[in-house]
Amino acid sequence: MTPTITPYRSGRRVGRDGFLQLLHAEWTKFRTVRGWVTGTVAAALMMVLFALLTGASSNQKGSPPVPVGPGGEPVTDSFYFVHRPLAGNGSVTVSVSALKSSIPKGPGDLRPGTVPWAKAGLIIKQSTRQGSPYAAIMVTGSHGVRMQDGYVNDTAGPPGPVSAESPRRLRLDRSGDTVTGYASADGVKWTRVGTAQVSGLGTTAQVGLFVASPPVVGGGGTAGSVSTATFGDLRTQSGWAGGDWTGDQVGAESPSFAGYPENGSGSFTGSGARFTVTGAGDIAPAVRDSLPTGGLLRDILIGTFAALTAVIVVGALFMTAEYRNKMIHVTLAASPRRSRVLVAKAIVLWAVTFVAGSVGTLLATPLGERLARGNGVYIFPVSSSTELRVALGTAALLATASVLALSVGAVFRNSAGAVTTVLLAIVLPYILIAIPFLPASVSKGVATVTPGAAFAVQQTLVPYDQVASNYTPYYGYYPLAPWAGFAVLAGYAVASLAVAAVLLNRRDA
């Protein structure tokens, strides 16, 4: 009788359990090397330290308060206002026959120029207090008639410029909190441009003519401008108090008002139904150009660069140290499937760095913000979800950069070369886009295709179509959405990891 022989089966399961054991082995390697642990902890501490230094070194105490709109957002609310009180409901109509702008070409040299978002028209406003609710109907330098309210709402009306041969008639009607704007080319046929619900106008509001002229954008900076409008056939109906028209520069001392160019000033002349009004400033949401003293979350997280250096060094050493001390032979002998070793290292490194980065950013953000605000710095407001996205996105940036360094280290087998390469790939693009006068097309291109695109995860500002500004990475406006920018860095990391895996399988250890 032939005995039955049962084949031997190892008690060690392959596949999932084997990979978990490999992960545990790589985690054990990482945590037992003091330098790697210290470097990762140092990255988190640097996030906190730089946030504290940034907050403590800022000092804007005594600065004029930043005007805030009805939605809690910072606004630019500076313009020349010729007004009278309106009690209850009523309407006002005017004809605009000219809107001309001047731009400084040199010190004290104002010359005619185009200011696309120069504004002239009718406005109803709760008061002359900055940030108070309003609605306005206006002609603009290059964008035709617009109806705007709440600082962020903008509705397009009939296109085209105004002139003495082609004036534009405007009308603003109030019924309770409902304000409606109309435009007409002949005063007979009227087009409703828009209707706004303006809460908080009160029983008596200030209504009248206004002119605003925001700075013009060019060469990576801005230049102040001033505009003059000619109004005629001014008519009022119902609810109007008696008395003369009063002219005021709203927001003359506001930090979001660039002021008048040299040899320029606000004024109005005329009487009866005809006026000439000169003004500067804007009525719009504040952007980085108009509020350069405003702080951003990315300013608080300036320690990202120091932390990047630390995690990139750790990431490269996590791979290259095994080549230097010949431990790679033991590692690959224990796990012949070499690509699995690389993946296990990447997972362990990413997880450890992400946890450390999350702790650092989640501590740094509120601490730095509190110190900065205590020193009078205005921080552009963000929602709690955006603040969390910035913190965790920055941690993910650090973790992914460390994996990129690991992959490049596997390719180069040299820590110095890997660290230098990855630092240049990530930090150099950010240095380039930090040059304010770099052409916008170049700056946006660098922030789109290089690993430095990942800094978009720290973006908190949004551009506005009705505000001309330098919407470039230098000012905090990235061409890619936050997670799309991060995906660019992740793509580089995954591609590098794939190349490293192929080379690791083909080359001798």
Residue pairs with C-beta under 8 A, 6 or more apart in sequence:
12 18
19 340
19 344
22 335
22 340
22 341
22 344
23 344
23 347
23 348
25 334
25 344
26 341
26 344
26 345
26 347
26 348
27 348
27 352
30 36
30 37
30 318
30 348
30 349
30 352
31 37
33 321
35 314
35 317
36 314
36 317
36 318
39 310
39 311
39 313
39 314
40 310
40 311
40 314
40 352
40 353
40 356
41 356
42 310
43 306
43 307
43 308
43 310
43 311
43 314
43 353
43 356
43 357
43 360
43 398
44 307
44 356
44 357
44 359
44 360
44 363
45 360
46 303
46 306
46 307
46 310
46 360
47 301
47 303
47 304
47 307
47 357
47 360
47 361
47 363
47 364
47 394
48 303
48 360
48 363
48 364
48 367
49 303
50 301
50 302
50 303
50 306
50 364
51 300
51 301
51 302
51 303
51 364
51 365
51 367
51 368
52 364
52 367
52 368
52 371
54 299
54 300
54 302
54 368
54 371
54 372
55 300
55 367
55 368
55 369
55 370
55 371
55 372
55 374
55 375
55 377
56 371
56 375
58 295
58 371
58 372
58 375
58 376
58 377
59 375
59 376
59 377
60 293
60 375
60 376
60 377
60 378
61 375
61 376
62 376
63 255
63 293
63 376
64 253
64 254
64 255
65 255
66 74
66 254
66 255
66 256
66 286
66 291
66 294
66 378
67 74
67 75
67 76
67 77
67 130
67 131
67 251
67 254
67 256
67 286
68 74
68 75
68 131
69 75
69 77
69 131
69 150
69 151
69 152
69 285
70 131
70 133
70 150
70 151
70 199
70 200
71 150
71 151
71 152
72 381
73 151
73 152
73 285
73 286
73 381
74 256
74 285
74 286
74 291
74 294
74 378
74 380
74 381
75 130
75 131
75 151
75 256
75 283
75 284
75 285
75 286
76 214
76 251
76 254
76 256
76 257
76 281
76 282
76 283
76 284
76 285
76 286
76 290
76 291
77 130
77 131
77 132
77 151
77 250
77 251
77 254
77 256
77 281
77 283
78 130
78 212
78 249
78 250
78 251
78 252
78 254
78 256
78 257
78 280
78 281
78 282
78 283
79 119
79 210
79 211
79 212
79 249
79 250
79 251
79 279
79 280
79 281
79 282
79 283
80 210
80 211
80 212
80 247
80 248
80 249
80 250
80 266
80 267
80 268
80 277
80 278
80 279
80 280
80 281
81 123
81 125
81 128
81 206
81 208
81 209
81 210
81 247
81 248
81 249
81 250
82 208
82 209
82 210
82 245
82 246
82 247
82 268
82 275
82 277
83 125
83 128
83 206
83 207
83 208
83 209
83 245
83 246
83 248
84 206
84 207
84 208
84 236
84 240
84 241
84 243
84 244
84 245
84 246
85 204
85 205
85 206
85 207
85 240
85 241
86 92
86 124
86 174
86 204
86 205
86 206
86 207
86 239
86 240
86 241
87 203
87 204
87 239
87 240
87 241
88 203
88 204
88 238
88 239
89 174
89 175
89 176
89 238
89 239
90 173
90 174
90 207
90 236
90 237
90 238
90 239
90 240
91 171
91 172
91 173
91 174
91 236
91 237
91 238
92 122
92 171
92 172
92 207
92 208
92 234
92 235
92 236
92 237
93 169
93 170
93 171
93 172
93 233
93 234
93 235
93 236
93 237
94 121
94 122
94 169
94 170
94 209
94 231
94 232
94 233
94 234
94 235
95 167
95 168
95 169
95 170
95 187
95 231
95 232
95 233
96 120
96 121
96 139
96 162
96 167
96 168
96 169
96 170
96 229
96 230
96 231
97 162
97 163
97 164
97 167
97 230
97 231
97 232
98 162
98 163
98 164
98 228
98 229
98 230
99 118
99 120
99 139
99 140
99 141
99 161
99 162
99 227
99 228
99 229
99 230
100 112
100 227
100 228
100 229
101 112
101 113
101 114
101 115
101 118
101 141
101 213
101 225
101 226
101 227
101 228
102 110
102 111
102 112
102 113
102 225
102 226
102 227
102 228
102 261
102 264
103 110
103 111
103 112
103 113
103 115
103 216
103 223
103 225
103 261
104 110
104 111
104 223
104 224
104 225
104 261
104 262
105 111
107 262
108 262
108 263
110 226
110 261
110 262
110 263
110 264
113 216
113 225
114 141
114 142
114 216
115 141
115 213
115 214
115 216
115 225
115 227
116 140
116 141
116 142
116 143
116 216
116 468
117 140
117 141
117 142
117 143
117 214
117 282
117 284
117 466
117 467
117 468
118 140
118 141
118 211
118 212
118 213
118 214
118 225
118 227
119 136
119 138
119 139
119 140
119 146
119 210
119 211
119 212
119 213
119 227
119 282
119 283
120 138
120 139
120 209
120 210
120 211
120 212
120 227
120 229
120 231
120 277
121 136
121 137
121 138
121 139
121 170
121 209
121 210
122 136
122 137
122 138
122 170
122 171
122 172
122 181
122 207
122 208
122 209
122 210
123 134
123 135
123 136
123 138
123 172
123 207
123 208
123 209
123 210
123 283
124 134
124 135
124 136
124 172
124 174
124 179
124 198
124 201
124 205
124 206
124 207
125 132
125 133
125 134
125 205
125 206
125 207
126 132
126 133
126 134
126 200
126 201
126 202
126 205
126 206
127 205
127 206
128 206
128 248
128 250
130 250
130 251
130 254
132 200
133 149
133 150
133 198
133 199
133 200
133 201
134 149
134 150
134 198
134 283
135 147
135 148
135 149
135 150
135 172
135 179
135 181
135 196
135 198
136 147
136 148
136 149
136 172
136 181
136 210
136 283
137 145
137 146
137 147
137 157
137 170
137 171
137 172
137 181
137 182
137 183
137 193
138 145
138 146
138 147
138 148
138 170
138 210
139 145
139 161
139 162
139 168
139 170
139 229
140 146
141 161
141 227
142 161
143 156
143 159
143 466
144 156
144 157
144 158
144 159
144 160
144 161
145 156
145 157
145 158
145 159
145 168
145 170
145 183
145 193
146 154
146 155
146 156
146 157
146 193
146 466
147 154
147 155
147 157
147 181
147 193
147 194
147 196
148 154
148 155
148 283
148 284
148 466
149 179
149 194
149 196
149 198
150 196
150 198
151 283
151 284
151 285
152 285
152 464
153 196
154 464
154 465
154 466
155 193
155 194
156 193
157 181
157 183
157 191
157 193
157 194
158 168
158 183
158 185
158 191
158 193
160 166
162 168
166 185
167 232
168 183
168 184
168 185
169 183
169 184
169 185
169 186
169 187
169 233
170 181
170 182
170 183
170 184
171 181
171 182
171 183
171 184
171 190
172 179
172 180
172 181
172 182
172 207
173 179
173 180
173 181
173 182
174 201
174 205
174 207
177 197
177 198
177 199
177 201
178 195
178 196
178 197
178 198
179 195
179 196
179 197
179 198
179 201
180 192
180 194
180 195
180 196
181 192
181 193
181 194
181 195
181 196
182 190
182 191
182 192
182 193
183 190
183 191
183 193
184 190
184 191
187 233
204 241
208 245
209 229
209 231
209 234
209 268
209 275
209 277
210 277
210 279
210 283
211 227
211 228
211 229
211 266
211 277
211 278
211 279
212 227
212 279
212 280
212 281
212 282
212 283
213 225
213 226
213 227
213 279
213 280
213 281
213 282
214 225
214 281
214 282
214 284
214 290
214 467
214 468
215 222
215 223
215 224
215 225
215 258
215 289
215 290
216 222
216 223
216 225
216 468
217 289
217 468
217 469
217 470
219 437
220 436
220 437
220 438
220 439
220 440
220 470
220 472
220 474
221 436
221 437
221 470
222 258
222 289
222 469
222 470
223 261
224 258
224 259
224 260
224 261
224 264
224 280
225 261
225 280
226 260
226 261
226 264
226 265
226 278
226 279
226 280
227 278
227 279
227 280
228 276
228 277
228 278
229 276
229 277
230 274
230 275
230 276
231 270
231 274
231 275
231 276
231 277
232 273
232 274
232 275
233 273
233 274
234 272
234 273
234 274
234 275
235 273
245 268
245 275
247 266
247 267
247 268
247 277
249 266
249 279
249 281
250 281
251 257
251 281
255 291
255 293
255 378
256 286
256 290
256 291
257 280
257 281
258 280
258 281
258 290
259 280
260 266
260 280
261 280
264 278
264 280
265 278
266 278
266 279
266 280
267 277
267 278
268 275
268 276
268 277
268 278
269 275
269 276
270 276
282 290
282 467
284 290
284 464
284 466
284 467
285 464
285 467
286 294
287 461
287 463
287 464
287 467
287 469
287 471
287 475
288 294
288 296
288 461
288 469
288 470
288 475
288 476
288 477
289 469
289 470
289 475
290 467
290 469
291 378
291 380
293 377
293 378
294 378
294 379
294 380
295 372
295 377
295 378
295 379
295 380
296 379
296 380
296 458
296 460
296 461
296 476
297 365
297 369
297 379
297 382
297 387
297 390
297 458
297 460
298 304
298 390
298 455
298 458
298 459
298 460
298 476
300 364
300 365
300 368
300 369
300 372
300 379
301 361
301 364
301 365
301 368
301 390
301 394
301 458
303 360
303 364
304 394
304 397
304 398
304 455
304 458
305 427
305 430
307 357
307 360
307 398
308 397
308 398
308 401
308 423
308 426
308 427
309 423
311 353
311 357
311 398
311 399
311 401
311 402
311 405
312 401
312 402
312 404
312 405
312 419
312 422
312 423
312 426
313 405
313 415
313 419
314 349
314 353
314 402
314 405
315 349
315 353
315 401
315 402
315 403
315 404
315 405
315 406
315 409
315 422
316 405
316 406
316 408
316 409
316 415
316 418
316 419
316 422
317 409
317 415
318 345
318 349
318 406
318 409
319 345
319 406
319 407
319 409
319 410
319 418
320 409
320 412
320 413
320 414
320 415
320 418
321 327
321 415
322 328
322 331
323 413
324 415
328 509
329 509
331 341
332 338
332 341
332 509
335 341
338 501
338 504
338 505
339 501
339 504
339 505
341 504
342 406
342 407
342 410
342 497
342 500
342 501
342 504
343 497
343 501
345 406
346 403
346 406
346 407
346 497
349 399
349 402
349 403
349 406
350 399
350 400
350 402
350 403
351 399
353 395
353 398
353 399
353 402
354 395
354 396
354 398
354 399
355 395
356 395
356 398
357 394
357 395
357 396
357 397
357 398
357 399
358 391
358 392
358 395
360 395
361 390
361 391
361 392
361 394
361 395
362 391
365 387
365 390
365 391
369 379
372 379
373 379
380 460
380 461
382 390
382 460
386 460
389 457
389 482
390 457
390 458
390 460
393 457
393 458
393 482
393 483
393 486
394 457
394 458
396 457
396 486
397 454
397 455
397 457
397 486
397 489
400 454
400 486
400 489
400 490
400 493
401 422
401 426
401 451
401 454
401 489
401 493
403 493
403 497
404 422
404 425
404 426
404 451
404 489
404 492
404 493
404 496
405 418
405 419
405 422
406 497
406 500
407 493
407 496
407 497
407 499
407 500
408 417
408 418
408 421
408 422
408 496
408 500
409 415
409 418
410 500
410 503
410 504
411 418
411 496
411 499
411 500
411 503
412 418
412 421
425 450
425 451
425 452
425 492
426 450
426 451
426 452
426 454
426 489
427 452
428 452
429 446
429 447
429 450
429 451
429 452
429 453
430 452
430 455
432 438
432 442
432 443
432 446
432 452
433 443
433 446
433 447
433 452
433 472
433 473
433 474
434 473
434 474
435 443
435 474
436 474
438 472
438 474
440 470
440 471
440 472
443 472
443 473
443 474
444 472
444 473
444 479
446 452
446 473
447 453
447 455
447 456
447 473
447 478
447 479
447 480
447 485
448 479
448 480
448 488
449 488
450 488
451 488
451 489
451 492
453 478
453 480
453 484
453 485
453 486
453 488
453 489
454 485
454 486
454 488
454 489
454 490
455 473
455 478
455 485
456 478
456 480
456 481
456 482
456 484
456 485
456 486
457 482
457 483
457 485
457 486
458 482
459 476
459 477
459 478
459 482
459 485
460 476
461 475
461 476
461 477
463 469
463 471
463 477
469 475
470 477
471 477
473 479
478 485
480 488
